[in-house]
């Protein structure tokens, strides 16, 4: 008796043609284009408005392209405020802040990642808890610390008075220690193979030699990420410098821009010209360091 032959399931069922996912790819590109235009349009509007005259800059709806170009707007804006002094102050404050934050963050992150000491996890948890504290909560204590003690008041109790009001140091010192920077670098240092540390110990290298010769060279993307974020925060700082300074000679660019805004009033073409050259260094910094920024965030985010 002949048994019926059973065909494979793949042969008995009809084969359906596969449709290439062209629609999905086009939809993704369309979304990216829409998001890119939405992000870039404010910069385009700012730059084009800076070259318009007053009547054209205040028309509703705004013109897409200047009817007549007025590059003299930039010269007028530059002559009405000491922008060179503001830029010099900001570069000085931002540069020292970045340098100090990187040094402190590197040393703290290395200790939390590569060294063993009693209470390390508890101390790191408390350190991270400070990152959840809003900046407004530390505004008054920082201001009291930077101010001068009134007559008859102990300058060291309960909050030490450093008498640094209206100085560069008052704009730098409160932000040298960053919990986010320490956490970011700690994640990078945890990814370093333990075998490298063992080999360094065999060769007689201490912690500082291992940090300088091995850890830092392979952590360049993370270091550049910390530097860019620190420079960005220092460049855009407004509230704290506005409170802790009173003289125009040491104020940074954002405080100067606010002073020009109060002076220019509704002259939007001049305001856009001022805003465009204030934001230009940040855009240039991002274009130069975006590769390191992406690598630093990606590498430190894959390990817990």
C-alpha positions as CSV (number, residue, x, y, z in Angstrom):
1,X,0.0,0.0,0.0
2,X,1.5,3.3,-1.1
3,X,1.5,6.1,1.4
4,X,0.8,9.6,0.1
5,X,3.9,11.8,-0.1
6,X,3.8,14.8,2.2
7,X,5.2,18.0,0.6
8,X,7.1,20.6,2.6
9,X,4.9,23.4,4.0
10,X,7.0,26.0,2.1
11,X,6.1,24.3,-1.2
12,X,2.4,23.8,-0.5
13,X,1.8,27.5,0.4
14,X,1.8,30.2,-2.2
15,X,4.8,32.5,-2.2
16,X,3.9,36.1,-1.7
17,X,6.1,38.7,-3.4
18,X,8.0,40.9,-1.0
19,X,7.4,44.6,-1.4
20,X,10.6,46.7,-0.8
21,X,10.2,49.1,2.2
22,X,10.4,52.2,0.0
23,X,7.5,53.8,1.6
24,X,9.0,53.5,5.1
25,X,12.3,54.9,3.9
26,X,10.7,57.9,2.2
27,X,8.6,58.6,5.3
28,X,11.7,58.6,7.6
29,X,13.5,61.0,5.2
30,X,10.5,63.2,5.1
31,X,10.3,63.4,8.9
32,X,14.0,64.2,9.1
33,X,13.6,66.9,6.5
34,X,10.7,68.5,8.3
35,X,12.6,68.4,11.7
36,X,15.7,69.8,10.1
37,X,13.8,72.7,8.5
38,X,12.0,73.4,11.8
39,X,15.4,73.5,13.6
40,X,17.2,75.6,11.0
41,X,14.4,78.1,10.3
42,X,15.0,80.3,13.4
43,X,18.6,80.7,12.5
44,X,17.7,81.6,8.9
45,X,15.1,84.1,10.2
46,X,17.6,85.6,12.6
47,X,20.3,86.1,9.9
48,X,18.0,87.4,7.2
49,X,16.3,89.8,9.6
50,X,19.7,91.1,10.6
51,X,20.2,92.4,7.0
52,X,16.8,94.1,6.7
53,X,15.9,97.6,7.4
54,X,13.5,98.4,10.3
55,X,10.3,98.7,8.3
56,X,10.9,95.4,6.6
57,X,12.0,93.6,9.7
58,X,8.7,94.5,11.4
59,X,6.3,93.5,8.6
60,X,3.7,90.8,9.2
61,X,4.0,88.2,7.7
62,X,7.8,88.6,7.4
63,X,9.5,88.5,4.0
64,X,11.3,85.3,3.2
65,X,14.3,87.2,1.7
66,X,15.5,90.8,2.3
67,X,14.3,93.2,-0.4
68,X,17.5,95.3,0.2
69,X,20.6,94.2,2.1
70,X,21.9,96.4,5.0
71,X,25.2,95.0,6.3
72,X,25.7,98.3,8.1
73,X,23.4,97.0,10.8
74,X,26.3,94.9,12.2
75,X,28.5,98.0,12.3
76,X,25.9,100.0,14.1
77,X,25.3,97.3,16.7
78,X,29.0,96.9,17.3
79,X,29.5,100.6,17.9
80,X,26.7,100.8,20.5
81,X,28.1,98.3,23.1
82,X,31.6,97.3,24.2
83,X,31.2,93.9,22.5
84,X,35.0,93.3,22.2
85,X,35.2,93.5,26.0
86,X,32.2,91.2,26.5
87,X,33.7,88.6,24.1
88,X,37.1,88.8,25.9
89,X,35.4,88.3,29.3
90,X,33.3,85.4,28.1
91,X,36.2,83.6,26.5
92,X,38.3,84.0,29.6
93,X,35.6,82.8,31.9
94,X,34.6,79.9,29.7
95,X,38.1,78.8,29.1
96,X,39.1,78.8,32.8
97,X,35.8,77.1,33.6
98,X,36.4,74.3,31.1
99,X,39.9,73.8,32.2
100,X,39.0,73.6,35.9
101,X,36.0,71.4,35.3
102,X,37.9,68.9,33.2
103,X,40.7,68.7,35.8
104,X,38.3,68.1,38.7
105,X,36.0,65.8,36.8
106,X,38.9,63.6,35.5
107,X,40.4,63.2,39.0
108,X,37.0,62.5,40.6
109,X,35.8,60.1,37.9
110,X,39.1,58.2,37.9
111,X,38.8,57.7,41.7
112,X,35.2,56.5,41.4
113,X,36.0,54.2,38.5
114,X,39.5,52.7,39.1
115,X,40.2,53.1,42.8
116,X,38.8,51.2,45.7
117,X,38.1,52.9,49.0
118,X,35.6,52.6,51.8
119,X,32.2,54.2,51.2
120,X,32.9,54.8,47.5
121,X,29.4,53.8,46.3
122,X,27.7,55.8,49.0
123,X,29.8,58.9,48.3
124,X,29.1,58.5,44.5
125,X,25.3,58.2,45.2
126,X,25.4,61.4,47.3
127,X,27.5,63.1,44.6
128,X,24.9,62.2,41.9
129,X,22.1,63.4,44.2
130,X,23.5,67.0,43.8
131,X,22.7,66.8,40.1
132,X,19.0,66.5,40.9
133,X,19.1,69.7,42.9
134,X,17.8,72.7,40.9
135,X,20.1,75.6,40.4
136,X,17.7,78.0,42.1
137,X,18.2,76.1,45.4
138,X,22.0,77.0,45.4
139,X,21.6,80.5,44.1
140,X,21.3,82.3,47.5
141,X,24.0,80.2,49.3
142,X,26.4,80.8,46.4
143,X,25.6,84.6,46.4
144,X,26.1,84.8,50.1
145,X,29.4,82.9,49.8
146,X,30.7,85.3,47.1
147,X,29.6,88.5,48.9
148,X,31.4,90.4,51.7
149,X,30.5,89.8,55.3
150,X,28.7,92.8,56.9
151,X,30.5,94.5,59.8
152,X,30.4,92.6,63.0
153,X,29.5,89.3,61.3
154,X,31.8,86.3,61.5
155,X,33.0,85.8,57.9
156,X,33.4,82.0,58.3
157,X,30.1,81.1,59.9
158,X,27.6,79.7,59.0
159,X,28.5,80.3,55.3
160,X,32.1,81.5,54.5
161,X,32.2,84.9,52.9
162,X,34.9,85.0,50.2
163,X,34.4,88.7,49.2
164,X,34.5,87.8,45.5
165,X,31.5,89.9,44.4
166,X,32.0,91.6,41.0
167,X,35.1,89.5,40.1
168,X,35.9,86.9,37.5
169,X,36.4,84.3,40.2
170,X,32.8,84.7,41.3
171,X,31.7,83.6,37.8
172,X,34.0,80.6,37.7
173,X,34.3,79.0,41.1
174,X,30.7,77.8,41.8
175,X,30.7,75.8,38.5
176,X,34.1,74.0,38.6
177,X,32.6,70.8,40.0
178,X,29.9,69.2,37.8
179,X,28.2,66.0,38.8
180,X,27.2,65.3,35.1
181,X,30.8,65.6,33.9
182,X,32.1,63.3,36.7
183,X,29.4,60.7,35.8
184,X,30.1,60.9,32.1
185,X,33.8,60.4,32.5
186,X,33.3,57.7,35.1
187,X,31.3,55.7,32.6
188,X,34.1,56.1,30.1
189,X,36.8,55.1,32.6
190,X,34.8,52.0,33.6
191,X,35.0,50.8,30.0
192,X,38.8,50.6,30.2
193,X,39.9,46.9,30.4
194,X,41.2,45.8,33.7
195,X,44.1,44.1,31.9
196,X,45.6,47.6,31.1
197,X,45.6,48.5,34.7
198,X,47.2,45.2,35.7
199,X,49.9,45.7,33.0
200,X,50.6,49.2,34.3
201,X,51.0,48.0,37.8
202,X,53.4,45.3,36.7
203,X,55.5,48.0,34.9
204,X,55.5,50.0,38.1
205,X,53.1,52.8,37.0
206,X,51.1,54.5,39.7
207,X,47.6,55.9,39.4
208,X,48.7,59.3,38.0
209,X,51.0,57.7,35.4
210,X,48.3,55.3,34.3
211,X,45.8,58.1,34.1
212,X,48.0,60.3,32.0
213,X,49.6,57.7,29.8
214,X,46.7,55.3,29.2
215,X,43.3,56.5,30.4
216,X,43.3,60.0,28.9
217,X,44.6,59.2,25.4
218,X,41.8,56.7,24.9
219,X,39.1,58.9,26.4
220,X,39.5,61.9,24.1
221,X,35.9,61.8,22.8
222,X,34.5,61.9,26.3
223,X,36.9,64.7,27.3
224,X,35.9,66.8,24.3
225,X,32.2,66.2,25.1
226,X,32.7,67.5,28.6
227,X,34.6,70.5,27.3
228,X,32.0,71.4,24.7
229,X,29.1,71.1,27.2
230,X,31.0,73.1,29.8
231,X,31.9,75.8,27.3
232,X,28.3,75.9,26.1
233,X,26.9,76.3,29.6
234,X,29.5,79.0,30.5
235,X,28.8,80.9,27.2
236,X,25.1,80.9,27.7
237,X,25.2,81.8,31.5
238,X,23.1,84.8,32.2
239,X,21.3,84.7,35.6
240,X,24.4,84.1,37.8
241,X,26.7,86.6,36.1
242,X,23.9,89.2,36.1
243,X,23.4,88.8,39.9
244,X,27.0,88.5,41.0
245,X,28.5,91.4,38.8
246,X,27.8,95.1,38.7
247,X,30.6,96.6,36.5
248,X,30.5,96.4,32.8
249,X,34.2,95.7,32.6
250,X,33.9,92.0,33.7
251,X,30.4,91.1,32.5
252,X,30.1,88.3,29.9
253,X,28.4,88.4,26.5
254,X,24.9,87.3,27.6
255,X,24.6,90.1,30.1
256,X,25.9,92.5,27.4
257,X,23.2,91.2,25.0
258,X,20.6,91.8,27.6
259,X,21.8,95.4,28.1
260,X,21.7,96.0,24.3
261,X,18.2,94.5,24.2
262,X,17.0,97.1,26.7
263,X,18.7,99.8,24.8
264,X,17.5,98.8,21.3
265,X,13.9,98.3,22.3
266,X,11.8,97.3,19.2
267,X,14.6,97.6,16.7
268,X,14.4,94.0,15.8
269,X,16.8,94.2,12.9
270,X,19.5,95.3,15.3
271,X,18.6,92.8,17.9
272,X,18.8,90.0,15.3
273,X,22.3,91.3,14.2
274,X,23.5,91.2,17.9
275,X,22.0,87.8,18.5
276,X,23.6,86.4,15.3
277,X,27.2,87.2,16.2
278,X,26.6,86.2,19.9
279,X,25.5,82.7,18.9
280,X,28.1,82.3,16.1
281,X,30.9,80.9,18.3
282,X,28.6,78.3,19.7
283,X,27.5,77.1,16.3
284,X,31.1,77.1,15.0
285,X,32.2,75.1,18.1
286,X,29.4,72.5,17.5
287,X,30.3,72.1,13.8
288,X,34.0,71.5,14.7
289,X,33.3,69.2,17.7
290,X,30.1,67.4,16.7
291,X,32.0,64.2,15.8
292,X,33.6,64.0,19.2
293,X,30.3,64.9,20.9
294,X,28.5,62.0,19.3
295,X,31.3,59.6,20.0
296,X,31.6,60.7,23.6
297,X,27.9,60.3,24.3
298,X,27.7,57.0,22.5
299,X,30.7,55.4,24.1
300,X,29.8,56.4,27.7
301,X,26.1,55.4,27.3
302,X,26.6,51.7,26.5
303,X,28.0,50.7,29.9
304,X,26.3,51.0,33.3
